[in-house]
Amino acid sequence: MTGVPPVGRGAPMIVDGRALTHPTAAGRGIGRWVTTLVRSLHTVGELPIVVADGGVGVEEWSRLVPDVDVRPLDRSLLRGVLANCDTEVPWYIATQLMLHPVSLDPIPATVSEAGIPVAAVMYDVIPQRYPSRYLANPAARRQSELRSALARTIDLMLAISDFAARTARYELALGPIPVIDIGSAVEPSFHADDRVMRQRPGDVVVVGGADERKNISRLLRAWAKVAEAVRTPRRLVVVAGVDRETHLRWNHEVVHLGLEGSVALVGGVPEAELIDRLRRAELSVFPSTEEGFGLPVVEAAACGCPVICARGSSLDQVAGDTAIQFDPYDVMSMARAIESALVDETQRTRLLAAADRIAGTWTPERLGGRVVEALRVDHRSLCARPARSPARRVAVGAETVDRALEIAAALGEPVHSLFVAGDDLAARETGSGASASTLRPVGMVGRDIGADEFDRLELDETADPSSMTGRRRARAKVDR
């Protein structure tokens, strides 16, 4: 879909790029997926504005995507964007809606105030599908409920697979909200290299994780069932950054199954090392029982590696060929699929052809084109509705209500919120002149409330640096 015209002249897309510095997403696939999304949009001629968390986020984006238009998230940004729009309103693409722990504000208040339509990326609803496993903790369950409710307020859902789209509509009760399957894409760094010799017999690489659905324990048992003559000259290499307890449990299983010499638990590895391993591997196996997409299958295929994967969930769509799939709950089925992929030349020929097809399907051009089509063609009416410049917000923070009111009086403009130290919040019961609705703990600044939510944030400069106001003042300066 290269050459798809821009979404709307003068109306750029605004992509939430904060996942790159999110406390958990940065080290997981979601941070990488957002960079892939931005690169994919560039591929089809779109130049989205990427919003980041302060200077740190801007620097990280500039390092990874040198030609990106990245800006700190603040309230003046939308005013500038809206002022330059002709007739259409830009879309805000929320990439953190379903993250856990939830970000400060996956849909910034400024976006809602301005009436900008929101398209949220849906990776999966696996926690909602298996609450007893993922949401047993009351705090996790409550966060899930809040995210689900927020999802029902958006204008459009962009799901990374048909499976993610169907399950999200059901689990989140999305009603009439459009849910579009945009798919995903592999990063350009994952590609075959004819100079690298694939080894036969060689390594069988699996990219996994500690989560039970990654199915590593069954894979180890399946590897033990592979004929000894096939298994002995090869290694099963498990690439997975996991906690110490999981590593010890897997190692115990390896010893119990008598696989000490033919299994390597290498932990998490840098991207360059993973690419090199996939280029040299004889086979890649992806045994996961459920995935929102299943990017490791595409990454292996893009590196020219024959790949087999589990049957079910999104992997049916990603693989597109039942002959390269197996039952993830049947150890013998998995073992037969592995053995056939290693010794049956007819099957290997089919696997290589399938890898070429998979790599050619899930491309940046396709992902970028699908996103543009979803925003431009299917829902033009949402982009044409009136928008308004967000109201100016001013906040003040101090150790006491009296001091906060003193600072507010000197500003010469209306103050939206007063942040004070927790001990002084009892003042809301007094006649201090502060409305209870404007009072909140100063400890929320930079933790539950971002400094970017205000056009002007004044935190008492006279407060001791060790006080809560002083600490939050230092944090707000970093965020800005």
ZIRAHU-V641364 format. One record per backbone hydrogen bond with DSSP energy under -0.5 kcal/mol. NH is the residue of the N-H (numbers start at 0). CO is the residue of the C=O. E is the energy in kcal/mol with one decimal. If there is no record, write none. Layout:
[[NH CO E] [NH CO E]]
This chain:
[[3 0 -1.3] [10 7 -2.9] [13 90 -2.7] [14 12 -0.6] [14 48 -2.9] [15 92 -2.4] [16 14 -0.9] [16 50 -2.3] [19 16 -1.4] [20 17 -1.6] [21 18 -0.9] [25 21 -1.6] [26 23 -0.9] [27 24 -1.7] [30 24 -1.5] [30 27 -0.5] [31 27 -0.9] [32 28 -2.4] [33 29 -2.2] [34 30 -1.3] [35 31 -1.9] [36 32 -2.3] [37 33 -2.1] [38 34 -2.4] [39 35 -2.5] [40 36 -2.2] [41 37 -2.0] [42 38 -1.9] [43 39 -1.1] [44 41 -1.8] [45 40 -2.6] [48 12 -3.0] [49 47 -0.6] [49 68 -2.9] [50 14 -2.5] [50 48 -0.5] [51 70 -2.2] [53 51 -1.1] [54 477 -0.6] [56 52 -2.2] [57 53 -1.9] [58 54 -2.5] [59 55 -2.1] [60 56 -2.3] [61 57 -2.4] [62 58 -1.8] [63 59 -1.9] [64 60 -3.2] [67 64 -2.1] [68 47 -0.7] [69 67 -1.1] [70 49 -2.7] [72 51 -2.3] [73 71 -0.7] [76 73 -1.0] [77 73 -0.6] [78 74 -0.9] [79 75 -2.0] [80 76 -2.3] [81 77 -2.9] [82 78 -2.0] [83 79 -1.1] [83 80 -0.6] [84 81 -0.9] [85 8 -0.7] [88 382 -3.4] [91 116 -2.4] [92 13 -3.2] [92 90 -0.6] [93 91 -0.8] [93 118 -2.0] [94 92 -0.6] [98 95 -1.6] [102 95 -0.5] [110 107 -0.9] [111 107 -1.4] [112 108 -2.7] [113 109 -1.9] [114 111 -1.1] [115 110 -1.9] [118 91 -2.6] [119 117 -0.5] [119 155 -2.3] [120 93 -2.7] [121 157 -2.8] [122 120 -0.6] [128 124 -1.8] [129 125 -1.7] [130 127 -0.5] [132 129 -1.2] [133 129 -2.1] [134 130 -2.4] [140 136 -2.5] [141 137 -2.3] [142 138 -2.3] [143 139 -2.2] [144 140 -2.1] [145 141 -2.3] [146 142 -2.5] [147 143 -2.5] [148 144 -2.1] [149 145 -2.2] [150 146 -2.3] [151 147 -1.0] [151 148 -0.6] [152 149 -1.9] [153 150 -1.0] [154 117 -1.8] [155 117 -1.5] [156 177 -2.7] [157 119 -3.3] [158 156 -0.7] [158 179 -2.8] [159 121 -1.9] [164 160 -2.0] [165 161 -2.6] [166 162 -2.5] [167 163 -1.9] [168 164 -2.1] [169 165 -1.5] [170 166 -3.0] [171 167 -2.3] [172 169 -0.5] [173 168 -1.4] [176 173 -1.9] [177 154 -0.6] [179 156 -3.0] [181 158 -3.0] [181 179 -0.8] [182 158 -1.0] [185 361 -1.6] [189 186 -2.0] [190 188 -1.1] [191 301 -0.9] [195 192 -1.9] [196 194 -0.6] [198 279 -2.1] [203 234 -3.2] [204 202 -0.6] [204 282 -2.5] [205 236 -2.6] [207 205 -0.6] [207 238 -2.2] [213 210 -2.0] [214 211 -1.8] [218 214 -1.6] [219 215 -2.3] [220 216 -1.9] [221 217 -2.5] [222 218 -2.7] [223 219 -1.7] [224 220 -0.9] [224 221 -0.7] [225 221 -0.9] [225 222 -0.7] [229 226 -1.1] [230 226 -2.5] [231 227 -2.9] [233 230 -2.0] [234 201 -0.7] [235 261 -3.0] [236 203 -2.7] [236 234 -0.7] [237 235 -0.6] [237 263 -2.8] [238 205 -3.0] [238 236 -0.7] [239 237 -0.8] [239 266 -0.6] [241 239 -1.0] [246 242 -2.2] [247 243 -2.5] [248 244 -2.1] [249 245 -2.7] [250 246 -2.5] [251 247 -2.3] [252 248 -2.1] [253 249 -2.5] [254 250 -2.2] [255 251 -2.8] [256 252 -2.3] [257 254 -1.3] [258 253 -2.9] [261 258 -1.6] [262 258 -0.8] [263 235 -2.8] [265 237 -1.5] [265 263 -1.0] [266 237 -0.8] [273 269 -2.2] [274 270 -2.6] [275 271 -2.0] [276 272 -2.5] [277 273 -2.4] [278 274 -2.2] [279 275 -1.6] [280 276 -1.6] [281 202 -2.3] [282 202 -1.4] [283 305 -2.0] [284 204 -2.3] [285 307 -1.9] [288 212 -2.9] [296 293 -1.4] [297 293 -0.8] [298 294 -2.6] [299 295 -2.1] [300 296 -2.1] [301 297 -2.8] [302 298 -1.2] [303 300 -1.9] [304 299 -2.3] [307 283 -2.2] [308 323 -2.1] [309 285 -2.0] [310 325 -2.1] [313 290 -1.1] [314 311 -1.1] [315 312 -0.8] [316 313 -0.6] [317 313 -2.1] [318 314 -2.6] [319 315 -2.0] [323 320 -1.8] [324 321 -1.6] [325 308 -1.3] [327 325 -0.6] [329 326 -1.3] [330 328 -0.7] [333 329 -2.1] [334 330 -2.4] [335 331 -2.6] [336 332 -2.0] [337 333 -2.2] [338 334 -2.6] [339 335 -2.6] [340 336 -1.9] [341 337 -1.3] [342 338 -2.0] [343 339 -2.1] [344 342 -0.8] [347 343 -2.3] [348 344 -2.2] [349 345 -1.8] [350 346 -2.5] [351 347 -2.4] [352 348 -1.9] [353 349 -2.4] [354 350 -2.4] [355 351 -1.9] [356 352 -2.0] [357 353 -2.9] [358 354 -2.6] [359 355 -1.8] [360 356 -0.9] [360 357 -0.8] [361 357 -1.9] [362 360 -1.5] [366 362 -2.3] [367 363 -3.0] [368 364 -2.1] [369 365 -2.4] [370 366 -2.2] [371 367 -2.3] [372 368 -2.6] [373 369 -2.3] [374 370 -2.1] [375 371 -2.9] [376 372 -2.0] [377 372 -1.5] [379 376 -0.7] [381 378 -0.9] [382 378 -1.0] [383 379 -0.9] [383 380 -0.5] [384 381 -0.9] [387 113 -1.6] [394 455 -2.5] [395 416 -2.1] [396 457 -2.8] [397 418 -2.5] [403 399 -2.1] [404 400 -2.8] [405 401 -2.0] [406 402 -2.2] [407 403 -2.5] [408 404 -2.2] [409 405 -1.1] [410 406 -0.6] [410 407 -1.1] [411 407 -0.7] [415 393 -3.1] [416 393 -1.3] [417 437 -3.6] [418 395 -3.4] [419 439 -2.2] [420 397 -0.6] [423 420 -1.6] [424 421 -1.4] [426 423 -2.0] [427 424 -2.0] [428 425 -1.9] [429 426 -2.1] [431 426 -0.6] [431 429 -0.7] [437 434 -1.6] [438 434 -0.6] [438 435 -0.7] [439 417 -2.2] [441 419 -2.3] [443 440 -1.7] [444 441 -1.4] [445 448 -3.8] [446 443 -2.1] [447 443 -1.6] [448 443 -2.6] [452 449 -1.8] [453 450 -1.5] [454 392 -1.8] [455 392 -1.5] [457 394 -2.7] [458 456 -0.7] [459 396 -3.1] [459 457 -0.5] [462 459 -1.0] [466 463 -2.0] [469 463 -0.7] [470 466 -2.6] [471 467 -2.5] [472 468 -2.1] [473 469 -1.9] [474 470 -1.9] [475 471 -2.7] [476 472 -1.8] [477 473 -1.5] [478 474 -2.3] [479 475 -2.2]]
